[in-house]
């Protein structure tokens, strides 16, 4: 039974690694490629109390 679990894990190991890699890449791209407006200097952006952000 234990050997069967190991074979099952090995079968899906590549799929699991690809999924984790894709998730890490998406997180990295979201934080680096398109930074949030809050990361800009306050002189360029204004955050309204309702949560909307306006930049010049």
Secondary structure, 3 states (H helix, E strand, C coil): CHHHHHHHHHHHHHHHHHHHHHHHHHHHHHHHCCCCHHHCCCCCEEECCCCCEEEC
